[in-house]
Amino acid sequence: MTPIPTTPQPLRFAIAALVFAVLFGGVAWRLHTLQMDMGEILSDMGERQRSRKWVLAAERGRLVDAKGTPLVESLSTWKVTCDPRYMEDRLGATIALADILGLPRDELRTHFESRRNGRVIARGLDDALADRIRACKFTGVRLEREFTRTYHHGGLAAHLLGYVQADGKGGAGLELQFDGVLAGTPGEELTAVDALGRPVVTGFDHQAPQAGAHLQLSLDLGVQRILDQHLAAAVDKHAPKGACGLVVRPATGEILAMASWPDYQPQTRQGLEGDALRNNVIGFSYEPGSTMKPLITGAAVAEKLARFEERIDCERGAWTYREGRAARTIHEKTGGHGLLSVAQGIALSDNIMMAKLGVRLGPERLKSWVERLSFGRRTGICLPGEETGRLPAGNRGQWSNINEGMSVPMGHALMVTPLQLAMAHAAVANGGQWNPPRLVKRIWRHDQDGKVEELPLPALPATVRMFEPEDAAAIQQAMTMTMTEGTGKRVGLDGYTSAGKTGTAEKVIDGRYASDHNVGSFVCWAPAEPGMRPELLCLVVVDDPSRNGRFGADTAAPVVQKVLQESLEHLRVPKRPEAVAEDGKPVKPGKPARQAGPSLPTAAPPRASGRPAGTLTHAGLRGQP
Amino acid sequence: MALRHALWFLVALLCGFGLWMIASTTGSMVGRDLNAAVSAKKVLVQAAAMAIGLAGAWVVSVRLGADGLRHPLLVLFALGGTACALLAVLVLGREVNGARRWIDLGPVNLQPAELAKLAVVVGAAWYFAREAEKVRAVWHGVLVPLIGFALLGGLVYATKDLGSVVVMAVVLTAVIAFAGANLWYYLGLVVMVAPLIAWQAAWSVGYRRDRVLSFMDPMHLDGPTAFHLKQSFIAIGSGGVFGVGLGQSSAKLNYLPEHHTDFIFAVVCEEFGMTGGLGLAAAFLALVGVGLAIAWRARDLHHRLLAVGATVVLGFQAFGNMLVATGAVPTKGMTLPFISYGGSSVMVCLVLVGILDAVARAEQEALAADEESGFLRTSQRLGARVRTRKTWHDGEPGHA
C-alpha cells in the first residue's frame, strides 16, 4: 500500500491542543476549589471520620470532714469491653479472659462472636486484674476506668453533701455547688481508625484525665453523727412533717453539722422525691416564733429604748394597744405575768413585753433592725437552693405598730430559714459579730506531677457587726436565764452553762393560724459564760409534730440538749470548774477558757470583767426580785 | 529523536510513579498486619503487566513498525479478536461491582474493553487511510465507521463499561476529524441522537442516575456514588498545597473505594497536594503534546491517524479520570493511564505508546533517508521545484 502524504492541518492540531489545555485547566480549577477553597472543611471532615475518641473518666474529688476523714470518695474500678468486629484472636482471648475473670468460656464466646461492638464483658475489676488483662494485649479488648461515688456514711448529711446523678454530674448540695471543681477534666484517647473501625497502628493521641479537686469541709463527722442520731430519734418520737438541725461554731461561722429530714440515700439515690429534695436548713421558711425575741430585745436595748434590768408591766396576760381608731389586744395563752425585768421577759417568753418593746422601737427602726439581723436575704452559704425567707410587706412597704410592730418582735408575720436564725443567734454568741456560714475550709488538688495545688475558696459575704459586745453579752445572759429559770429549765446542760431560747409558732393553714399545727424550735449555745468563747450553737426545728408534744420545748429542745452535751464532750470542751469538781475530777483553776482556736474577737462584757468565771452566770439578774 | 526520548522519558516517569503509588495505596497499616505482602504482590503484578506491555510495545514498534499496523490480517485480528474477547467476557466474565468486565487469566485479569480501545485506534487508522479519497462520501465517511463503531461499542456497552464507550467514541471522532471527513454530517448526527443516548445512558440504569445526581451535589446526598465522590473530595481536600506525604493518605484506609484503581488520582492529590496533582496533570499534558507533535510530523496519513488515535486515548483517559476524581464530570469507570492498578489498562497503554514510538521511528527513518540526500529535504522545505535525483546527476556531475 502506498503512503498517502499528509497535508499540514494546523487548525485541527490547534483545536486538539486547545481541547487538552482546557481539560488541564478543568483539573487545575477543580484542584484549586477542593484544595484551596474547601481544603480545611474537607480536611476536617476527614479528620472527624477517621478519629475515634474515647473519653477517659476523671476521678471526682473527695469530700473530707474537718479532721480529714473521708466522707465521700470516688472509688476506681475497671470495665472490660470488647469490639468483636476488630478482634483478631478470639480463641486466645476467650481462654485467657475466662481464666482471669473466672467467667464461663461459653459466655465469652457469645460476646466475641457477636456482630456488635462495644459489648461490656465485666465491670468492677480491681487494678491487679486489669493489669493482667492489659498484659495480654488483645486487639479489640478495651479496659476503661470507672468511678463509683461512694458515700462512706450512708445517708449522713445527705442534703449537705448532695448526690451525683447517673450522668456523673452533681445533683444537689455540695456535689452540685462545687461540681466544677470536683469533676476534674476528662482525658481523651484519640485513635485513627479505618473505614471499618479497625484501629490504625500509627495514629494515636493520649491526653491523661485531670482528677478533680478535693474539698475539706468544716463538718465534724462526730458532731454530725450525734446530730443525725438524735434528730432521727426525735423524728421517730414526734412523727413530724419535717425536721432539721445544724451545729455552728459561732466564732467562725463554721457549720459543724447539718441535718434535714426527710432525707435520702445519696449512694443509691433512694427516696429522692418530694420534701426529701429540700434541705430544710436552708430551704424551709417558717415563722420563728419566740426564738426571735432575744434579738429584738437586743435591738431595743441597743437603741437605748430599754435596759435589761428595767421592769415592764406585763399586764397579767391581756393588753390592748390603741393607735388612732385601731386597736389590737394581745392575750397570753399560757397565763400572764405582772412586773418583769426585760431579762425575765425573755426567759419566760412574754409576748406582751415584746409587743411593748416593738411599739417602743417603732415600725421603721424595727424594720431596719430585722434587715440588719440578716433576715429577708440569703446568708450566702455555699449550697444551692437557699431561701431568702420573707419579711412582711406592710401597707405599701410601710410597717405599722399595730400589725408588724407588735407581731415581728414575737416572731410572727415574718418567715425565716433555720440557717438565718441560727447565724443571727451565733452573732449574739460571738459578741455581736455576724459571720457568714462557712462550709468549706480548703480546696486542693494534685496536678499531673502529684504536686499539691491550693485553689481559692469561694467568696463569702463580709462579716457584719450586729450588736455591740456589751449588748450581745447582756442578751446572752438573759438567754442563760431561760435555761435556768425559764422555758428551757428542763434541758440545761451538764457541766456547761448554756444560753438558749425556745420557740413555737402556729402554722398558717388556709390563711389562719392553726393552733394544732406548730413549728417548734430551740436554739442554744454553750459555754455561755462571760469571758468564754461559746464553742457550739445548735438549732433544731421540728415542723408540725403529730404526737408527744408540740411545743419547741418538748420537741426540739431535748434534741438540742443531747446534741450539745455530747458534741461538747466529743470536742473535749472543758466543763465548768465546779462541775468538774462535782464529777470528782481535778479542778483546773485559772483555765476558764478553752485554748484552742483564736480568742474571742471582742472584749468581754465590762460588767463581767474581773470576777471569777463560775460566779458570774447570773450577774445581769442580780438584785432583782 | 528528541520526541522519542521525551516520549519514553515521560512514560518511564509515569510508570515509576504509578508503581510507587500502588505500593503506597495498597500498603495500609490496619490492625496488626501491615499487609506488606498484599502490597508487594500488587506491585509485582503491576510491574509484570508493565513488562508485558513493554514487550508488546517493542513488538509493535520494532517488529511490526507503523507500516505493519496496516496489514489487513493484523487489523482483522485486532478487531475480530477484540469482538471475540468481548463476547467471551459477556459469557464467562468475572463480575466485579456488578459489572462483567474481566476475564480471569490467573494472576492477571484481562479486560477486553481496554483491548477495544486499541482495536479502535488500529482499525480506524487503517480504514480512513485506506478510504482517504472517499472519506467525504456519506457511505464511506459516515455509515461504515458508524456501523463498525456500533458493533464494537455495543459489545463494550453490554459489559456496562460506558467509560470505554465514551473513550472509543472520542477517539473515533478525532480520527475522523484528522482523516478529513465531513464533520457536518457528524455534527448533525450528534445533535439528533446525543440527547437520546445521554438520556438512555444516564437514566436507564439506577446506578448511573445515582452517579449523575451525586455528581451534582455529592456533599449532601447519600448513596454509594455520593459517598464515593465525597470521600474523593475529602482525600483531595486534605492534601492542601503540598500534601500529607507519601504513604500518609487516610483515604486508603478503606474510606475511598477504588483508591488504588480508578480513584488513585485522589490519593495522589492527598499525598502530594496540589503540587503533585498539577504536576501529574502537567506530565499527561506533556505526553499529549509529544503525541500530537509525533502526529504533526508524520508524513503518512495512516501514521498520523495512528498517532492521533493513540494520543487521544491516553490523553482523554487521563484527563477524564482526573476530572471524574475531582468531581468535574459524572463518575465513569476510567483508569488513569500508567498509574492505576490494572494489568489490561497498563498493557494497552504501553502498546499505544509503542504505536506512537513506531510512528516516530518511521518518521525518524524517513528523515535519516532524506539526510542521505540532504538537498531534497532542503528544497522541499524551501518549496522549490522538486528535481529528481536522476536529473541532478544528469546535469551537474561531481556531486556524490
Interface residues (C-beta under 8 A of the other chain):
Chain A: M1 P3 I4 P5 T6 Q9 R12 F13 A16 A17 F20 A21 L23 F24 G26 V27 A28 W29 R30 L31 H32 L34 Q35 M36 M38 G39 E40 I41 L42 S43 M45 G46 Q49 R50 Y86 E88 T139 A192 V193 D194 A195 L196 R198 P199 V200 V201 T202
Chain B: S28 M29 V30 G31 R32 L34 R70 A129 R130 A132 A174 A177 F178 K230 F233 I234 A235 I236 G237 S238 G239 G240 V241 S250 A251 L253 N254 Y255 C269 G273 M274 G277 L278 A281 A282 F284 L285 V288 G289 L292 A295 W296 A298 R299 D300 L301 H302 R304 V308 V312 G315 F316 F319 M322 L323 T326 G327 A328
